[in-house]
Amino acid sequence: MQTPTNQNALPLVWVDVEFNDFDHFNKSVQEWTIDFHHLDGKPFYSRLQQIVLPQLQLGHTSFNNHIDQKGKSPANKWTFVIMGEESSMFKFNHQLTKSTSTMVIYAPGHEINAVSRSGFEIYTLSVEKAHLHKIAKRLGFNDIEERLSKIDRVELELDQTNSLRELLQSILSYVSSMDDKTITTQGEALFLELLPTKFLKEIYLHAGCTPKRVFKKRHLLYMEARAYIHTHSHLPITVASIAKKFKLTEKTLRNYFQEELSISPKQYITVLRLQRVRDALKTKHSKRISIEHTARRFGFAHMGYFSASYQEFFGELPSETLLRR
């Protein structure tokens, strides 16, 4: 790639944003239909870097928090995730990554169930389905998309992972340093041909021996219980009542949530209620709003407990949130 000086220069979109506010981050994520939930209440920090071309996106993201992520990947793109060299492990589709050599695969339009912890760092390559199909066909990998649709990760060798990671790092660094965020047609070819080709070659070596994605009964029960909490958190639900509804013991329900989120269902209910109260207090659509009424509306019966929990989780009193509105 060269800094272009001719009329064939093509613009690209460059994003480099730091977030110190979880709500700001949550509203800024584009194209990915993901519901993020901040689970630990620690001060939020994230950095997002992204190169956007019509057929391909390349990015780098990091979090310093315990985040629950549920939703769907873009319907028209395959996304491949390389973990940062020092990244913490994260749970994807109910299974923890083994090492930073684990490449996670987001199939187009598929459900996303992920939980990340402090120290989470990833590099991503997203490629439009039609373009990936064209590259795969040229390479003779005619069955690669069928293989990828049955798995959600591959375990690469360390040198393979390092090579891919260093390539993405160098491209991001180079584009970041460019004054004029454009590339030549030759540079665009490097993006659209070299990157998908290199990724597909590394994946193809391992896709055939990777176990197929497995969705177990306990995963379904956990997802149903989680969804139930989201739609009933304003009601006086308890761990006992949820367990009874899904014909589980309380211990089994707690184990499911600990396994998936590393917190108990009771803690999850409280966090969800606190976040919904905060969202209501921050709204600008009402000139007058009662903290007590809002807290009770979202399931808090005891104001002393609510206020203490709110301050511990968000680092400020409900009244301070209301004043900052």
N, C-alpha and C positions, 0 to 999 in steps of 0.2 A: 504494500500500500504506500502511496505517496500523497503528500498534500497536493490536491489538484490545483492546476492553474489554467485549465482549459474549459471550454463550454460543455464538455462531457462530464463535468463534476456532478455527482448525485448527492442530494442532502440526506442526512440521517438524523434521527432523533436521539439526543443524548440526555439522559437523566442522571443526576447525581444529587441526592437529597438525604439529609439527616433528619431524623424524627426524634424529638424528645417528648412527644405527646402521643399516647396510644390512640386517642380518638382521631387525631389528625392522620396518623398512619392508616388506620382502619378505613378512612374515607378516601384515601389516596390510591389504594391498590386498584389498578385498572385491569379489565378483561377477565381476571380470575374471579370467579364467583365464590368467594370464601368468607365464611363467618369466623372471625378471629375472636377468641376470648382470652383475656389477660387473667391468669390464674394465681399469680403470686403477689400482686400489689406493689412490687418493687418499682422504683423509678424506671420508666420505659426509655429505651434507646434502640434505634435501628438505623442502619444506613442502606440505601438502595441505589445501586448503579445499574444503568440499563442502556443498551444500544438497540435501537428499533429500526428494522428495515421491513418492507412489506411482507417478505416471505420468511423472515428469521428475526429472532430476538436473542440477545445475549445479556445475561445479567449477573449481578453479585448482590447478595442480601445477607445481613447479619442481624441477630436479635440478642438481647441480654436478659431475656425473660422466659418464664414458663408460659407458653402460648398453646392453646387448643385451636386447631385449624380444621374446619369442616366445610365442605362445599364441592365444587366441580371445577375441573381444569377446562381451559378453552376448548370448544367443540371442534375446532379445525386445526389444532396443533398437537404434535408430539413434543413433550418436554423431558429433557434429560438433566439430571441433577448430579453434580460432582460436589462432594463435601469439602469444606476448607481443611487445610492440613491439620489444624488444631481444633477443629469443630467438635462440639459435644455430640454424642449420638442422639438420634431422634427416632420416634416411633412413627412408622408409616404403614397404614393399613393393618394396624394391630400388631405389628412386628418391629422390634427394635433393629436399627442398623447395626451391623457387626463391627465395622471399622470405617475409617475415612476412605477406604477403597471401595465401599459400597456405592454403586451408581443406582439412584432411584429413578424409576420411569413413570411419568405421568401420561397415561394414554388419553387421547382426545375425548373430552366430555365425560370422563370417568369421575366417580365419587372420590373425594379426597378426605382421608381420615388421618390426620397427623398431629403429633404433639412434640413440640420442641422445648428445650431447656436453655438456660443461660449458657452462652458460648456457642450457640447455633450459628453456623456460617456455611453458605452454599453458593456455588456457581451454577447457572442454568443456561441451557441452550434449548430454545423453542423453535421448531421447524414446522411450517405448514404441511398438512398431510400430503397434498398433491406434490409438493416439492420433494419431500422425503421419499415418496413413492418413485419419483423420477430418478433420484440418486440411487436408491436401492436396486432399481431395475438395471441401471447402467453398470452397477457393480456385480450383477448376477445374483443378488440376494433376494430372490423372488418370494421367499417365504418369510422374510424377516418381520413384516408387519403382523402376520398371523402369530408368529412366535411371541412378539412383544405384547400382543393383546392378552396373552395367557400368563404373563409374569409382571411383576412390578419393581424388580431390581435385578442387577447382576453384580457378582463379586469379581472385581477386576484385580489384576496383579498390581503391586505397588508402583512399578515403573510405568505401567499404562496410565494409572490414575495421575501420577505426577506429570506425565507428558501432557495429558488433556488439561489438567489444572493450570499448568504453566502457560499453555497456549491461550487459554481464556484470560488469564491474568495479564499477559503481554498485550493482548488486543484491547482490553479495557484500559490499561495504562496508556497505550498509544493514543487511543481516541480521546481520553481525558486531557492529554497534553496538546491536542490539536486546537489551534485558534479558530480555524474554519472547519466546522463540523460537516465536512463533505468528503466523499471518496470518489476516486475515478471508477470508470466502468471495470477496469482491471481489478481494482481493490474490491469492488462489489462481488466479482467472480470468486475472489478468495474467500469472502464471507459465505457465499451461497454454495460453493462447491467444496472447498477445502474442509470447512468445519463439519458439515454433515457427513462427508465421506470418512473423515478421521474417526468420528464418533461411531458410525455404523460398522466400520471395520473392527473396532475394539469390542463393540457389543456382540457382533456376530460370532466372535470366538467363544463367547460364554453363554449366549442365550439358549443354546441347545441343551446344556447341562444344568440349567437353573430350574429348581422345583417350581411347579405351577403355583400361582396365587391361590391360597386356601382361605375360605371364609367359613368360620366355624359357628356353631349354634350360639356359643357364649358371646361372640362378636355381635350377632344379631340382637340378642337380648340386651346387651349393653347399649347398642345404638337406639333401641326402642325405649329403654329406660331414660336415656339422655334426652331423647326427643320429648318424652312425656314430661320431664322436668321443665323443659323450655316452654311447653304450652300450659303448664299448671303451676309455675313457680309463684304466681300471685295468690294461690290458694294455700290453705294450711296443710300441705303435703308433708309427710315424714318419710324417713327411710323405711320404717315398718310398713306404711301404707303402699309405698312403691314396690317393695319386695312382695307384698301380698298380691298386688295387681298382676305381677309378672310370674307369680308362683315360684318365687325364689326365697331362700332364707336370707335374713338380713346380712349374715356373714358372707354369703355368696355374692350378694349385691355389692357389698363393700369391697370384696376381693376383685370384682370386675372393674370397679372404678379405680382402685389402687393400681391394678395391672395396666389399665389404659392411660390414666391421667396422673397417677401418683398422688392423688388426693381422694378423700372419702366422698361419697354422695352427699353427705350433709354439708361438707365444705363447698362442694360444687353448687348446691342450691343457694347457699349464702352468697357466694361470689356472683352468681347470675343475678340474684335479687339486688345486690349492691350496685352492679353495673347498670341495671335498669332504672334504679332510683337516680343514679348520677346522670344518665341520659336525659331523664325527665327534668332534673334540676337545671340542666344546661340549656334546655330549649328556650328559644326566644319568642315562641308563639303566644306565650301567656304573660301578661304583666304582673299578675299576682299568683303565687303558688305557695302552698303550705308544705313545709318539710314533713311535718307529722302525717298529713293526709297522704302525701306521696309515698312515704315509707310504708304506711299501712296498706296502701293500694297494691304494693308489690310484696306483701306477705310478712312484713315486720310487725309483730304485735307489741314488742317491748322497746320503747324509745331509747332507754339507756343502753341496751345491748346494741341497737341499731347504730346509735351515734358513735359508740366506742369502736364497733366493727368498721364503720365507714372511715373513721379517722385512721385506724390502723392500716386499712387497705390502700386508701388513696393519699394518705399523708396530709389531709386537711379535713376540717369539719364540714358537714353538709351546708351550713350557713355560709362558709367561705366559697364553696362551689357556686352557691346561689348569687353571691355578691359579684363573683367574677364573670357571671353570665353576660 
